[in-house]
Amino acid sequence: MADGVNRFLGDTPGRTIVKLIVVCLIVGFVLAFFGFTPDNIVDSIRYHVLDLWYNGFRALGRVGSYLLLGAIVVIPVFIILRIFSYRR
């Protein structure tokens, strides 16, 4: 079992934890240098997801209006063509 864990992690669990801590400290330092905070990152992701959500439904609303606009022209023309072809 330990061999499977080592293979999954790429090294022993202890060494992997130490490597992850070092990388987290370096990345945290760089992000803090550029002014990022954990709240800032989480809020940015949250606002991005909400923006995609609302814009997605707005786009669906536009598709619905395009569908209705096209139907105002296409359905009467279709009915008229069917009536004229029915007489033959």
A tleap script that builds the chain and sets N, CA, C and O, in Angstrom:
source leaprc.protein.ff14SB
mol = sequence {
  NMET ALA ASP GLY VAL ASN ARG PHE LEU GLY
  ASP THR PRO GLY ARG THR ILE VAL LYS LEU
  ILE VAL VAL CYS LEU ILE VAL GLY PHE VAL
  LEU ALA PHE PHE GLY PHE THR PRO ASP ASN
  ILE VAL ASP SER ILE ARG TYR HIE VAL LEU
  ASP LEU TRP TYR ASN GLY PHE ARG ALA LEU
  GLY ARG VAL GLY SER TYR LEU LEU LEU GLY
  ALA ILE VAL VAL ILE PRO VAL PHE ILE ILE
  LEU ARG ILE PHE SER TYR ARG CARG
}
set mol.1.N position { 0.825 -1.189 0.000 }
set mol.1.CA position { 0.000 0.000 0.000 }
set mol.1.C position { 0.868 1.251 0.000 }
set mol.1.O position { 0.549 2.216 -0.695 }
set mol.2.N position { 1.953 1.256 0.759 }
set mol.2.CA position { 2.829 2.427 0.826 }
set mol.2.C position { 3.447 2.698 -0.542 }
set mol.2.O position { 3.653 3.851 -0.922 }
set mol.3.N position { 3.741 1.627 -1.279 }
set mol.3.CA position { 4.311 1.813 -2.614 }
set mol.3.C position { 3.315 2.510 -3.539 }
set mol.3.O position { 3.713 3.344 -4.352 }
set mol.4.N position { 2.031 2.182 -3.427 }
set mol.4.CA position { 1.012 2.836 -4.236 }
set mol.4.C position { 0.863 4.314 -3.887 }
set mol.4.O position { 0.680 5.156 -4.766 }
set mol.5.N position { 0.943 4.616 -2.590 }
set mol.5.CA position { 0.861 6.014 -2.158 }
set mol.5.C position { 2.065 6.788 -2.664 }
set mol.5.O position { 1.925 7.902 -3.168 }
set mol.6.N position { 3.252 6.199 -2.531 }
set mol.6.CA position { 4.468 6.857 -3.018 }
set mol.6.C position { 4.405 7.082 -4.522 }
set mol.6.O position { 4.835 8.127 -5.011 }
set mol.7.N position { 3.882 6.128 -5.248 }
set mol.7.CA position { 3.764 6.267 -6.697 }
set mol.7.C position { 2.760 7.361 -7.055 }
set mol.7.O position { 2.969 8.122 -7.999 }
set mol.8.N position { 1.657 7.431 -6.285 }
set mol.8.CA position { 0.647 8.455 -6.535 }
set mol.8.C position { 1.191 9.852 -6.245 }
set mol.8.O position { 0.982 10.778 -7.029 }
set mol.9.N position { 1.891 10.004 -5.117 }
set mol.9.CA position { 2.409 11.316 -4.723 }
set mol.9.C position { 3.687 11.689 -5.460 }
set mol.9.O position { 4.023 12.871 -5.541 }
set mol.10.N position { 4.391 10.731 -5.989 }
set mol.10.CA position { 5.643 11.005 -6.683 }
set mol.10.C position { 6.849 10.951 -5.764 }
set mol.10.O position { 7.983 11.041 -6.233 }
set mol.11.N position { 6.630 10.808 -4.477 }
set mol.11.CA position { 7.695 10.730 -3.483 }
set mol.11.C position { 7.051 10.261 -2.183 }
set mol.11.O position { 5.866 9.927 -2.164 }
set mol.12.N position { 7.810 10.234 -1.114 }
set mol.12.CA position { 7.232 9.848 0.169 }
set mol.12.C position { 6.296 10.943 0.647 }
set mol.12.O position { 6.464 12.105 0.276 }
set mol.13.N position { 5.312 10.591 1.464 }
set mol.13.CA position { 4.367 11.609 1.935 }
set mol.13.C position { 5.033 12.774 2.669 }
set mol.13.O position { 4.642 13.926 2.479 }
set mol.14.N position { 6.020 12.492 3.493 }
set mol.14.CA position { 6.701 13.557 4.230 }
set mol.14.C position { 7.408 14.541 3.311 }
set mol.14.O position { 7.286 15.755 3.473 }
set mol.15.N position { 8.148 14.008 2.346 }
set mol.15.CA position { 8.854 14.888 1.398 }
set mol.15.C position { 7.877 15.657 0.531 }
set mol.15.O position { 8.126 16.815 0.197 }
set mol.16.N position { 6.767 15.030 0.161 }
set mol.16.CA position { 5.758 15.713 -0.647 }
set mol.16.C position { 5.136 16.866 0.132 }
set mol.16.O position { 4.909 17.936 -0.432 }
set mol.17.N position { 4.859 16.667 1.413 }
set mol.17.CA position { 4.290 17.737 2.245 }
set mol.17.C position { 5.268 18.897 2.360 }
set mol.17.O position { 4.866 20.056 2.258 }
set mol.18.N position { 6.550 18.600 2.571 }
set mol.18.CA position { 7.559 19.664 2.664 }
set mol.18.C position { 7.643 20.435 1.353 }
set mol.18.O position { 7.707 21.664 1.366 }
set mol.19.N position { 7.643 19.734 0.225 }
set mol.19.CA position { 7.696 20.404 -1.087 }
set mol.19.C position { 6.477 21.298 -1.288 }
set mol.19.O position { 6.604 22.426 -1.763 }
set mol.20.N position { 5.289 20.794 -0.925 }
set mol.20.CA position { 4.069 21.587 -1.071 }
set mol.20.C position { 4.100 22.832 -0.184 }
set mol.20.O position { 3.655 23.897 -0.611 }
set mol.21.N position { 4.613 22.717 1.035 }
set mol.21.CA position { 4.709 23.872 1.923 }
set mol.21.C position { 5.638 24.925 1.333 }
set mol.21.O position { 5.320 26.114 1.364 }
set mol.22.N position { 6.784 24.504 0.794 }
set mol.22.CA position { 7.734 25.445 0.199 }
set mol.22.C position { 7.114 26.139 -1.013 }
set mol.22.O position { 7.235 27.355 -1.159 }
set mol.23.N position { 6.459 25.383 -1.870 }
set mol.23.CA position { 5.829 25.976 -3.060 }
set mol.23.C position { 4.709 26.920 -2.640 }
set mol.23.O position { 4.572 27.995 -3.225 }
set mol.24.N position { 3.907 26.554 -1.648 }
set mol.24.CA position { 2.833 27.431 -1.165 }
set mol.24.C position { 3.396 28.742 -0.624 }
set mol.24.O position { 2.822 29.802 -0.872 }
set mol.25.N position { 4.514 28.690 0.113 }
set mol.25.CA position { 5.131 29.908 0.626 }
set mol.25.C position { 5.631 30.806 -0.503 }
set mol.25.O position { 5.449 32.023 -0.455 }
set mol.26.N position { 6.253 30.218 -1.509 }
set mol.26.CA position { 6.766 31.006 -2.628 }
set mol.26.C position { 5.621 31.652 -3.404 }
set mol.26.O position { 5.664 32.846 -3.698 }
set mol.27.N position { 4.617 30.881 -3.729 }
set mol.27.CA position { 3.471 31.411 -4.482 }
set mol.27.C position { 2.740 32.456 -3.646 }
set mol.27.O position { 2.320 33.481 -4.182 }
set mol.28.N position { 2.581 32.219 -2.347 }
set mol.28.CA position { 1.941 33.188 -1.469 }
set mol.28.C position { 2.714 34.496 -1.406 }
set mol.28.O position { 2.111 35.570 -1.408 }
set mol.29.N position { 4.043 34.421 -1.351 }
set mol.29.CA position { 4.864 35.625 -1.345 }
set mol.29.C position { 4.697 36.410 -2.644 }
set mol.29.O position { 4.543 37.631 -2.616 }
set mol.30.N position { 4.726 35.722 -3.768 }
set mol.30.CA position { 4.587 36.395 -5.069 }
set mol.30.C position { 3.202 37.037 -5.189 }
set mol.30.O position { 3.094 38.177 -5.640 }
set mol.31.N position { 2.159 36.336 -4.799 }
set mol.31.CA position { 0.807 36.893 -4.875 }
set mol.31.C position { 0.646 38.090 -3.937 }
set mol.31.O position { 0.004 39.076 -4.299 }
set mol.32.N position { 1.221 38.011 -2.739 }
set mol.32.CA position { 1.145 39.142 -1.810 }
set mol.32.C position { 1.921 40.333 -2.360 }
set mol.32.O position { 1.515 41.478 -2.162 }
set mol.33.N position { 3.013 40.081 -3.036 }
set mol.33.CA position { 3.798 41.159 -3.636 }
set mol.33.C position { 2.967 41.923 -4.665 }
set mol.33.O position { 3.088 43.143 -4.773 }
set mol.34.N position { 2.131 41.220 -5.415 }
set mol.34.CA position { 1.288 41.853 -6.427 }
set mol.34.C position { -0.049 42.340 -5.864 }
set mol.34.O position { -0.883 42.847 -6.614 }
set mol.35.N position { -0.262 42.193 -4.563 }
set mol.35.CA position { -1.437 42.751 -3.924 }
set mol.35.C position { -2.647 41.840 -3.859 }
set mol.35.O position { -3.744 42.303 -3.547 }
set mol.36.N position { -2.483 40.586 -4.137 }
set mol.36.CA position { -3.601 39.658 -4.046 }
set mol.36.C position { -3.779 39.188 -2.611 }
set mol.36.O position { -2.808 38.998 -1.878 }
set mol.37.N position { -5.029 39.004 -2.224 }
set mol.37.CA position { -5.350 38.415 -0.924 }
set mol.37.C position { -6.277 37.234 -1.169 }
set mol.37.O position { -6.890 37.144 -2.233 }
set mol.38.N position { -6.390 36.326 -0.202 }
set mol.38.CA position { -7.315 35.197 -0.391 }
set mol.38.C position { -8.746 35.658 -0.638 }
set mol.38.O position { -9.443 35.087 -1.477 }
set mol.39.N position { -9.193 36.693 0.088 }
set mol.39.CA position { -10.553 37.208 -0.125 }
set mol.39.C position { -10.716 37.771 -1.525 }
set mol.39.O position { -11.747 37.573 -2.168 }
set mol.40.N position { -9.696 38.472 -1.992 }
set mol.40.CA position { -9.722 39.070 -3.315 }
set mol.40.C position { -9.867 37.993 -4.393 }
set mol.40.O position { -10.655 38.143 -5.327 }
set mol.41.N position { -9.117 36.929 -4.259 }
set mol.41.CA position { -9.155 35.850 -5.254 }
set mol.41.C position { -10.505 35.135 -5.219 }
set mol.41.O position { -11.087 34.856 -6.267 }
set mol.42.N position { -11.005 34.838 -4.019 }
set mol.42.CA position { -12.290 34.138 -3.899 }
set mol.42.C position { -13.422 35.015 -4.430 }
set mol.42.O position { -14.301 34.532 -5.145 }
set mol.43.N position { -13.402 36.314 -4.079 }
set mol.43.CA position { -14.443 37.214 -4.579 }
set mol.43.C position { -14.383 37.352 -6.091 }
set mol.43.O position { -15.423 37.404 -6.748 }
set mol.44.N position { -13.187 37.412 -6.650 }
set mol.44.CA position { -13.054 37.518 -8.107 }
set mol.44.C position { -13.634 36.295 -8.803 }
set mol.44.O position { -14.326 36.420 -9.813 }
set mol.45.N position { -13.354 35.125 -8.270 }
set mol.45.CA position { -13.903 33.894 -8.855 }
set mol.45.C position { -15.426 33.888 -8.729 }
set mol.45.O position { -16.137 33.521 -9.664 }
set mol.46.N position { -15.918 34.302 -7.549 }
set mol.46.CA position { -17.365 34.329 -7.319 }
set mol.46.C position { -18.060 35.297 -8.277 }
set mol.46.O position { -19.076 34.950 -8.879 }
set mol.47.N position { -17.519 36.506 -8.421 }
set mol.47.CA position { -18.123 37.482 -9.328 }
set mol.47.C position { -18.044 37.022 -10.775 }
set mol.47.O position { -18.958 37.278 -11.559 }
set mol.48.N position { -16.963 36.346 -11.133 }
set mol.48.CA position { -16.827 35.839 -12.502 }
set mol.48.C position { -17.890 34.784 -12.795 }
set mol.48.O position { -18.510 34.803 -13.859 }
set mol.49.N position { -18.100 33.872 -11.863 }
set mol.49.CA position { -19.107 32.821 -12.048 }
set mol.49.C position { -20.504 33.429 -12.117 }
set mol.49.O position { -21.313 33.037 -12.957 }
set mol.50.N position { -20.791 34.401 -11.223 }
set mol.50.CA position { -22.104 35.045 -11.261 }
set mol.50.C position { -22.311 35.816 -12.555 }
set mol.50.O position { -23.411 35.810 -13.107 }
set mol.51.N position { -21.266 36.484 -13.050 }
set mol.51.CA position { -21.361 37.212 -14.306 }
set mol.51.C position { -21.642 36.268 -15.469 }
set mol.51.O position { -22.468 36.563 -16.333 }
set mol.52.N position { -20.950 35.132 -15.484 }
set mol.52.CA position { -21.226 34.130 -16.527 }
set mol.52.C position { -22.662 33.625 -16.428 }
set mol.52.O position { -23.330 33.432 -17.444 }
set mol.53.N position { -23.130 33.414 -15.204 }
set mol.53.CA position { -24.490 32.916 -14.982 }
set mol.53.C position { -25.523 33.895 -15.539 }
set mol.53.O position { -26.413 33.508 -16.296 }
set mol.54.N position { -25.397 35.170 -15.155 }
set mol.54.CA position { -26.380 36.158 -15.593 }
set mol.54.C position { -26.281 36.439 -17.086 }
set mol.54.O position { -27.305 36.569 -17.758 }
set mol.55.N position { -25.073 36.534 -17.609 }
set mol.55.CA position { -24.926 36.777 -19.048 }
set mol.55.C position { -25.404 35.585 -19.864 }
set mol.55.O position { -25.910 35.755 -20.974 }
set mol.56.N position { -25.249 34.385 -19.325 }
set mol.56.CA position { -25.750 33.199 -20.019 }
set mol.56.C position { -27.254 33.238 -20.168 }
set mol.56.O position { -27.781 32.931 -21.238 }
set mol.57.N position { -27.960 33.615 -19.100 }
set mol.57.CA position { -29.416 33.703 -19.187 }
set mol.57.C position { -29.848 34.882 -20.045 }
set mol.57.O position { -30.880 34.820 -20.713 }
set mol.58.N position { -29.068 35.953 -20.031 }
set mol.58.CA position { -29.384 37.082 -20.898 }
set mol.58.C position { -29.244 36.654 -22.361 }
set mol.58.O position { -30.049 37.045 -23.206 }
set mol.59.N position { -28.223 35.852 -22.654 }
set mol.59.CA position { -28.049 35.364 -24.019 }
set mol.59.C position { -29.206 34.451 -24.416 }
set mol.59.O position { -29.677 34.505 -25.552 }
set mol.60.N position { -29.663 33.618 -23.491 }
set mol.60.CA position { -30.816 32.763 -23.789 }
set mol.60.C position { -32.052 33.603 -24.046 }
set mol.60.O position { -32.868 33.253 -24.899 }
set mol.61.N position { -32.205 34.702 -23.327 }
set mol.61.CA position { -33.326 35.602 -23.559 }
set mol.61.C position { -33.264 36.219 -24.941 }
set mol.61.O position { -34.289 36.377 -25.603 }
set mol.62.N position { -32.049 36.571 -25.382 }
set mol.62.CA position { -31.892 37.116 -26.731 }
set mol.62.C position { -32.220 36.060 -27.780 }
set mol.62.O position { -32.821 36.374 -28.808 }
set mol.63.N position { -31.835 34.823 -27.533 }
set mol.63.CA position { -32.156 33.750 -28.480 }
set mol.63.C position { -33.664 33.595 -28.571 }
set mol.63.O position { -34.203 33.396 -29.660 }
set mol.64.N position { -34.353 33.686 -27.436 }
set mol.64.CA position { -35.804 33.595 -27.447 }
set mol.64.C position { -36.449 34.728 -28.232 }
set mol.64.O position { -37.421 34.508 -28.953 }
set mol.65.N position { -35.915 35.942 -28.097 }
set mol.65.CA position { -36.488 37.059 -28.851 }
set mol.65.C position { -36.200 36.901 -30.341 }
set mol.65.O position { -37.041 37.252 -31.169 }
set mol.66.N position { -35.034 36.383 -30.692 }
set mol.66.CA position { -34.743 36.116 -32.105 }
set mol.66.C position { -35.690 35.062 -32.657 }
set mol.66.O position { -36.153 35.159 -33.794 }
set mol.67.N position { -35.971 34.050 -31.838 }
set mol.67.CA position { -36.884 32.991 -32.253 }
set mol.67.C position { -38.287 33.559 -32.505 }
set mol.67.O position { -38.915 33.231 -33.511 }
set mol.68.N position { -38.770 34.397 -31.605 }
set mol.68.CA position { -40.091 34.992 -31.793 }
set mol.68.C position { -40.131 35.925 -32.997 }
set mol.68.O position { -41.104 35.934 -33.750 }
set mol.69.N position { -39.076 36.706 -33.175 }
set mol.69.CA position { -39.013 37.619 -34.310 }
set mol.69.C position { -39.041 36.854 -35.632 }
set mol.69.O position { -39.740 37.245 -36.567 }
set mol.70.N position { -38.282 35.768 -35.705 }
set mol.70.CA position { -38.295 34.946 -36.910 }
set mol.70.C position { -39.617 34.243 -37.113 }
set mol.70.O position { -40.074 34.085 -38.245 }
set mol.71.N position { -40.239 33.815 -36.013 }
set mol.71.CA position { -41.514 33.107 -36.108 }
set mol.71.C position { -42.620 34.010 -36.629 }
set mol.71.O position { -43.543 33.534 -37.290 }
set mol.72.N position { -42.546 35.299 -36.345 }
set mol.72.CA position { -43.556 36.239 -36.837 }
set mol.72.C position { -43.571 36.258 -38.361 }
set mol.72.O position { -44.618 36.486 -38.967 }
set mol.73.N position { -42.435 36.024 -38.974 }
set mol.73.CA position { -42.356 36.024 -40.439 }
set mol.73.C position { -42.531 34.621 -41.003 }
set mol.73.O position { -43.271 34.421 -41.966 }
set mol.74.N position { -41.845 33.647 -40.399 }
set mol.74.CA position { -41.776 32.302 -40.991 }
set mol.74.C position { -43.104 31.559 -40.885 }
set mol.74.O position { -43.527 30.940 -41.862 }
set mol.75.N position { -43.764 31.597 -39.755 }
set mol.75.CA position { -44.996 30.819 -39.566 }
set mol.75.C position { -46.102 31.260 -40.528 }
set mol.75.O position { -46.718 30.395 -41.152 }
set mol.76.N position { -46.386 32.552 -40.682 }
set mol.76.CA position { -47.419 32.917 -41.664 }
set mol.76.C position { -47.040 32.536 -43.100 }
set mol.76.O position { -47.893 32.090 -43.867 }
set mol.77.N position { -45.781 32.708 -43.460 }
set mol.77.CA position { -45.345 32.319 -44.809 }
set mol.77.C position { -45.512 30.815 -44.979 }
set mol.77.O position { -45.969 30.365 -46.030 }
set mol.78.N position { -45.152 30.033 -43.972 }
set mol.78.CA position { -45.308 28.581 -44.032 }
set mol.78.C position { -46.775 28.199 -44.212 }
set mol.78.O position { -47.103 27.343 -45.033 }
set mol.79.N position { -47.649 28.833 -43.445 }
set mol.79.CA position { -49.078 28.524 -43.543 }
set mol.79.C position { -49.613 28.879 -44.927 }
set mol.79.O position { -50.373 28.112 -45.519 }
set mol.80.N position { -49.218 30.040 -45.440 }
set mol.80.CA position { -49.674 30.450 -46.775 }
set mol.80.C position { -49.178 29.477 -47.840 }
set mol.80.O position { -49.936 29.101 -48.734 }
set mol.81.N position { -47.932 29.074 -47.756 }
set mol.81.CA position { -47.394 28.116 -48.731 }
set mol.81.C position { -48.095 26.769 -48.627 }
set mol.81.O position { -48.351 26.132 -49.649 }
set mol.82.N position { -48.409 26.323 -47.421 }
set mol.82.CA position { -49.128 25.059 -47.251 }
set mol.82.C position { -50.545 25.151 -47.815 }
set mol.82.O position { -51.045 24.188 -48.395 }
set mol.83.N position { -51.180 26.281 -47.649 }
set mol.83.CA position { -52.529 26.457 -48.186 }
set mol.83.C position { -52.510 26.398 -49.705 }
set mol.83.O position { -53.343 25.731 -50.318 }
set mol.84.N position { -51.537 27.110 -50.321 }
set mol.84.CA position { -51.454 27.102 -51.765 }
set mol.84.C position { -51.072 25.726 -52.315 }
set mol.84.O position { -51.549 25.346 -53.384 }
set mol.85.N position { -50.228 24.976 -51.613 }
set mol.85.CA position { -49.855 23.635 -52.091 }
set mol.85.C position { -50.969 22.638 -51.834 }
set mol.85.O position { -51.015 21.610 -52.510 }
set mol.86.N position { -51.869 22.887 -50.891 }
set mol.86.CA position { -52.981 21.986 -50.574 }
set mol.86.C position { -54.024 22.006 -51.691 }
set mol.86.O position { -54.682 20.992 -51.925 }
set mol.87.N position { -54.186 23.110 -52.372 }
set mol.87.CA position { -55.191 23.226 -53.447 }
set mol.87.C position { -54.819 22.373 -54.649 }
set mol.87.O position { -55.700 22.005 -55.425 }
set mol.88.N position { -53.586 22.057 -54.824 }
set mol.88.CA position { -53.185 21.306 -56.008 }
set mol.88.C position { -53.550 19.893 -55.929 }
set mol.88.O position { -53.276 19.131 -56.857 }
savepdb mol mol.pdb
quit
